[in-house]
Amino acid sequence: MVTLTVDVRDRMVAHCLSALPLEGCGLLLGSTGDSVVDVVGTRNAAGSAILYEVDAADHLVIDRRAREQGLEVVGAFHSHTHTDAWPSPTDVAQAVDPDWHWVVISLRHFEPVVRSFRIIDGAVEQETVGLA
């Protein structure tokens, strides 16, 4: 299970909507456990509507800032502009950290759908998204 505040969820969705027609992406920040306390949107270095790549320079800046605040990067989020909120084969291949939460936001329908996953050795397991 991953726990988000309503504000965190809404900021992820807003970032992804602002990135349209490209996929939006960013990083999840937390300290311990499965609570995400902040999110930071990043540039999509892939510049694509069908895949994402968190910009490496953005990732470095966010990671340093998080550490200064006693936080760490605990996952990533990205949008699917035309498909359901489920990791694509490319998403699974790029999921290199088994401890991370991988949030996918589908913008396929009028109401965005937010789902989170654990991806370990290519196995995808959906986890509950709790709102605090």
Buried (B, 14 or more C-beta within 10 A) or exposed (E): EBBBBEEBBBBBBEBBEEBEEBBBBBBBBBEEEBBBBBBBBBBBBBEEBEBBBBBEEBBEEBBEEBEEEEBBBBBBBBBBBEEEBBBBEEBBEBBEEEEBBBBBBBBBEEEBBBBBBBBEEEEBEEBEBEEE
